[in-house]
Each structure stands twice: as structure tokens, then as C-alpha cells.
Amino acid sequence: MLTLPAAAQRQAGRRLAWLDALRGIAAVVVVFEHALRPLLPEMESAVKAAFEPGWYGVMVFFLVSGYIVPASLERRGSIQAFWISRFFRLYPLFGVCVAGMALLAAVGWDAPHIWWSSRPVSLVLGHLTMMQNLLYVPNVVNVLWTLSYEMAFYLLLTAMFSLGVHRRSVAGALGFAAAAVLGAGALPVALLSAGGSGRMLTVVLVVTGLLAVGLAAVLRGSAGIRYAGAVVLGVTVLGLLAVNQSYPGPWQGMLILATMFAGTVLYRAEQGEISWRQAGWVVLVPLAGVWLARDELGVQTATVAAWTTFVLGMALRHRTVPRVLAWLGLVSYSIYVLHPLLLESVESFWPEPLAVPPYSRLAVLVGVLALLLGASAMTRRFVELPAQRLGKRLVSGSG
């Protein structure tokens, strides 16, 4: 497989620096959301009533993923290379996050979900597939729920690429938006997995098997087998999205997928693959989100703000990005998965934060942010970058 010269890679990195900046902004806003309860509880209700910082942050993340991830698959033209890259991008730090939470539980600073003692196989397998949020498996760390939707998106992209329909991004965005609007009140919640430990284990085993068989087929099979594997992947993921979501809810999950496909549409328009007139249809996605959240002002404003942020980022993409924002984007995955560990630790020491003077809590917040940025720099250097380099070597070797 061909690799870009170092100078070309640096230039490509500069062109995508605006995406790093958006990731950095989104990660910091999510940290603010999760810091409210343990450190600034007196502000939480008022802030979230007017603006949901967490929803804003994840919506920006999903738009960025939708914009860049399909381009990565199509640029390589190899499903195998795509999955090697994604594995070494996500799983090493995912493992660090899970290990960190296990350590907090071991020292008594956090209590694991009761199902870890009664349903360990289901919970372990659910997390290994990274589909736990669509399997009714409680997340070992609260922020990991978003990775289930990332994984669902990757699997759908794989299926669409194998079937040769991966460029139908407008249809994907509008289809999921329509499903959110039309099915929001009718879609069941956790239909497959709820009902006991045996039932959950059966669903987890079946889904894991289907995903493994489907991926193996699209990676190694003949043309007919690849198509069959793609259908298995697509039907499995769509089935889980339709009937087995529990959090954040059926319409939110469908809207998340619509948002990611909308990000892809914007990429295709920016690259000249489709007209901006065609791409304009994706305005229906945020409008659907605003309508579905008609009783939640904070979610509405967060949805509008996330889309506004992304569109502004696109409009300014040729400008020089401040280095601090670009760096925050580079460590944004570490910021995202590590910050709950620090905030859980704070909560274990201050279970009643209102009993602590505000200046003390603000000082701890500054300390948490400093520690988080330092830890994120370390995990990027010693976990993320080595894993990504290994992934690149494996991709080169497989070519």
C-alpha cells in the first residue's frame, strides 16, 4: 500500500487542523458538563435548562466523524486497512479507560454496576464489541456510550462500501432523520436484551457472532459472500438501532446516525462530489433534532450551536488554527475518556459538594483540568501514538 511522503502528510494535517480544533472544543465542553454535578451543582439545573453542554459536545464529535471517517475508508479503498486503523485508534485508550475505572472500583472510589457480579460475560463481551449501548449493557464509564454509535456507523459504512452504495450519504442522513421523526414514539426500548441475564447473554452472543461472521465475510470472502456479509452487518446494526436502544433513546440514536451521515454529505459537497444544492437537504437533520426536542430547550440550543460551530469551522477551514486548539484536538480522545475517572475520584471525596466552599471547588476544578491535560498528553505519547504507528505498519504490511 502506498504511503504519503512526510511533507504531504504534514500538509494534509494542516488542512484538517480545523477538525482537530472542533474536537478540542467539543471535548472541553463535555468535561464542563460532567464537572457540574461534582463541583458546581448549584449551576447545573440552570445551565442544562438553557444549553446542554454534553449534547453539544457529542453532536460536534459526530459531525466530525461523519465528515472524516468515510473519507478515510474511501481513500484507502480497503476495508481491512480501515478496520486495522480504527482498532488501533480506539481500543488501546479504551482499554486504559476501562482499566482506570477498574482501579477506582478496587480502591473503593467508585462502585461498579451490580451486573458485573451477576452478568460478567455479557458485560465483557458487550464492551469488547464496543456495542454495549445497543445491547442494554451498562457502560463501565459513562462517556463510552458514544463509542457504540461510532461503531454502529463504522459497521454500516463497511456494509455500504461492500455493497457499492457508500456514496448515498444524502439518503442515509435523511433516512435516519425520517426514522427519528416518524418512529420516535413507536420504537421499542431494549426489546431484545431486557428480561433477565440469560436473555441478555443470548442476545450478546448472537450479535457478537453475527458481527464476527459478517466482518470476516466482507474481509475475506468472494463477491457473493462479501455481499451476504454486508447484509448481515447492516441488518444486525439496523435491528439494534430500531428495537434495542435504551439510552439516550430511540430518536436520539437515529438522529446521531443521521448527523454522522450529514457530516459525510458536507464532505462530499466540499470535495465537489455532489452539488451544494443536493447537500442542502441535510438542513432537515438539525431541524428534525430541534423538533424532536421541542420540550427540551437545552437540547434544542445545543443542537443548533453544534451545527453552527461545524459550519463555521468549515467556512474558516483555510485559516490558520490556533495551536492550542489544534493540540486540544489531538488529545481530545484522551480528554474525553479520561476525565470521568478524575471527576469520579473528586466525587468520592466530596459526596456533598455544596458543603464545600465555592473557592475550594473552583481550585479543584482548575487542578483537575491541569491534571487531565497532563495525563492526556502522556496517554497520547505513550498509548495513542505508538498504537497508531503499529496500526500503520500493519496496514503497510497487509498491502
N, C-alpha and C positions, 0 to 999 in steps of 0.2 A: 504494500500500500504506500502511496506517495505521501510525503510529509512536506509541509510548507517550510521554506527557509526561515531562519530565525528572524530576519528583518521583516519578512512578510507576516510572520506570526505577531510580532510587536505592533505592526501597523493594524492588523486585524483587531488586536486587543484595544488599541486606541479608538477604533471605530465603535467598539462595543462598550466603551467606558461608561456611556450614559446608562446602559443597562446595569452595570455594577453600581452606579450611583443610586439608581432606583431600588436595587436590592438592599443597599445600605440604609437608605431612608426607611424602607419597609421594616427591616429588622429592628431598628431603633424604636420605631413606633410600636411594634409588638412588645418589645421589652417594657415600654412605658405602660401599655395596657396591663401586663402581668405584674408590674410593680405597684399598681394602685391598691390592690387589696392588702398586701402585707405591709406597705409603707405609707400609703396615702389614702386610707379607706374613706376619710371624710370627703374626698373629691370624687370617689368612684361613681356614685349614682349620677351626679350632675354631669360629669364628663361623658359617661356612656349614654346618657339620655340624649345628649346633643350630638355625639360623634363617637362611633365605636372604633377605637384605635386598632384593635386586633383584626376586625373585619377589613378595615382599610389596608393594613399591612399584608394580609394574606391575598387580598384581591390584586395588589400590586405584584406580589410574588407570582401569582397565577398568570397574570398578563405577560410578565417577563418570560416565564416558562413557555407559554404558548407561542411567544414570538421567536424564541431562540432554539428550543428543543427540536421541533420538526425540521428546522433548517439544518441542524446537526446531523440528523438521520439522513436527510436527502443529500447533503453534501458528501457524506461518506458513501452512501449508496449500499451500505452493508448493515444488515440487522445485527449480525454478530458483533461487529465493531461498535455499534450503537449500544448494545447491552453491556459489553465489557466496559465501555466508558461510563455508562450510567451506574453500574455496580460499584466501580472504584470511586465514583464521585459521591455516592450516597452512603453505602454500607459501612465503611470504616468509621466515620464520625458518628453514624447511627449507633454503632457498637459501643463507642466511647460514651455516648449519652446514656445508653441502657446500663452500662457498667457503672457509671456515676450514680445513677438512681439506685442501683442495687447496693452500692456502698452506703448511700444515705439511709436506706432501709436497714442495713446491717448495724449501723451505729445508732439507730433509733430516731433519726431526724426526719424520717418520712415513713408512712405506713403503706405497704403495697396493697393493692386491691385483694379482697378476700378470695377471689377466684384463682389467685396464684397458688393457693394451697389446695384448692379443690379441682381446678381445671388447668393444670400446668402445661399439658401437651397442646391443648387448644391455643393457649395464650402464647406459647413459644412459637408454634408454627404460624400463628396469625401474624406475629411480628416479623418472622423470617421472610414471609411473603411481602411484608410491608403493606398488606391489605387489611390490617387489623380493624380499621374503622369501618370497613364494609363487611366485616364478619362478626360484628357485635362484640368484638374483643376489646376490653378496656385498655386504653393506651397506657403504657408504663410511664410515659412522660406526656403531659397534656398536649404539647405542641406537635407531637408526632402524627396527630390525626390528618394534618395536611398532606403528609407524605403518602397516605393511602390514595388521595386523589391525584397526586403526581404519578403514582404507579399505575393507576387506572388509565390515565392519559397516555403513558408510555405504551401500555398494552394495546390500547385502541389504535395508537399510531402504528404500532407493529402490524396489527391486523389489517389496517387500511393500506399500509405500504405493500404488504404481501398480496393484497387483492387488487392493487393498482388504482385505488381510489383515494390516495392520501392527499391529493390536491383539492378535494372537495371540502375545503375548510369552511366556506360560507355555509354550506348545507349543514355541516357539523355544528357550527355555532348556533344557527337558527333552529336546528332540530332540538338541541338540548334546551335552548331557551323556551321553545314551544312546550317541551315536556315539562319544564318547570312551571310554566303558567297554567297549562291545561291539566296537568296531573298532580299539582301541588296538594290539593285537598283529598285526592283519591288514592295516592300511592301508600302502600302499607309500610310499616316500620319494623325492621328486624323480623320479617315474616319467616325466613328460613332458620335463623340461628336461635331465636328465643324459644324457650320451652324446656330447658334442662341441659345438664352438662353433656349427656350422651348425644343429644341433638346437635349441640354446638360442635362437638368433636367430629361428628359425621360431616357436617357442612364444611368445616375447616379442612378435613382430609380430602373431601371430594373436590373442593375448589383448588386446593394445592395440587392435587393430581391433574385436574383439567388444565391448570396454568402450566404445569411442567410439561405435560404432553403437547399442549398447543405450541409452547415455545420451542420444544425440541423439533416439532414438525416444521415450523417455519424456518428454523435454522438449518436443518439437515435433510429435509425431505425432498422428494421430487416435486414437480409443479403441482400435481394433484394433491399430494399430501400437504404441501405448503398452504394451498387454498383451504383445505379441511382444517388445518391447524389454526389458520387465521380466523375461520368461522368459530371454532371452539373458543379462542381468546375473546373475540368480540361478543359472542353470546354470553359467556360467563361474566364478563365485566358489566355488560349492559343489564344482565339479570340482577347482579348485586346492587347496581345503582338504582334499579327500579323498585326492588322489594326488600332490600336488606340494610338500608341505611338507618342509623338511629341518631347520630349526631354529625353535623349540626341539623340535619333534617332533609327530607327528600327534595324540596325545592332548592334549598341551598346547594346540595350536592350537584343537582342538574345544572344550576346556574354556574357553579365552579367550572364544570366541563365546558359549558358554553363560553365562559370567559377565556379559558385557555385556547379554545378553537378560534375565538375572536382575535386573540393575540396573534395567532398564525395568519389570519386574514390580513391583519395590518402589516405583517412582514411581507406577505405576497404582494400587497399593493405597493409597499415601499421598494420592492425589488422589480416592480414592473410586470409581475406575473399575471396580475389581474388589474382591472381599472379601479381607480378610487371610487367610481360610481358603484361598482359591484361591492367594494369593501364597505361602502356607506351603510349597507344593510345591517352591519353589526351594531349600529347605534341602538337597535332593538334589544340587544343584550342588557346594557345598563338600564334601559327603560323598563325591561321586564323585572330587573332586580329592584328598582325603585317601587314599582307597582306591587310586587310581592311583599315588600317590607313596608307596606302602607301604614301599618300600625306601629312601626319602629323607626322613629325619626333618626336615631343614631346610626342605624344600618343604612338608611337612605343617604344621609350626608356622607357616610364613609364610602359608599358605592360611587357616588358622584365624584368625590375627591380622589379616589383611586384611579378612575378613568381619566380625570383631568390631569393628574400627575403623570400618567403614562403618555398621554397625548402631548403634553408639554415637553416631556423628555424626548419624544420623537421629534418634535419641532426644533428642539435645541441640540439634536444629536451631533451636529457638526461643530458645536462649540467645545472649547476645552473644558473638561470636567475638573472641578477642584480635587486635588489629590486625596484629601481626607475622605471625600465621598467615594471616590474610586476604591480607596483602601477598605472602607467600611463594606463596600460591596464584595470585595474579595474574601472578607472574613464573615460575611453575612450568614452563611450556613452555620458556622461555629457559634456566632452570636445567637442565632435562632434556637439551636438545640441545647446550648449550654446554660442559657440564662435561667431556665426553670430550676436547675439544680442549685444555683446560688440563692434564688428567691425562696425556694423550699427551706433552705438552711436558715435564712433570716426568719421565716415564719415559725420554725421550730423553737427559736429563741424568744421571739416576740409574738406569742399567740394572741395577745391583746394589744395591737399596735397603738390604739387610741390612749392607752395608759402611758405611752412613751412620749416625751416632749417632741414637738414637731421638728425642732432643730436637730435633734439626735437622729430622727428618721431620715431627714434630708441629708445629713452627713453620711449615714449608712448607704443611702441611695447612690451618692457620689462614689463611695468606696466600692459598692457592688459594680457600678459601671466601669470603674477603673480596673477592677479585678477581672471583669468579664472581657474587656478589650485585651488585656494582657493574656488571659487564658486562650482567647480566640486566636491571637497572633501565634501562640505556641502550638495550638492544635492544627492551625493551617500549615505551619512549618514542618511539624513532626508527624502529622497524621494525613491531612488532606493532600499536600503536595507530593509526598512520597507515594501515596496510593494512586494519585493521578498519573505520576510518572510510570509506575508499574503498569497501569492500565494502557498507557500509550505504547509501552514496549510490547505488551501482549497483542495489541491491535496491529502493530507493525509486523510482529511475528506471524500473526494469523493471515496477513496479506500476502 
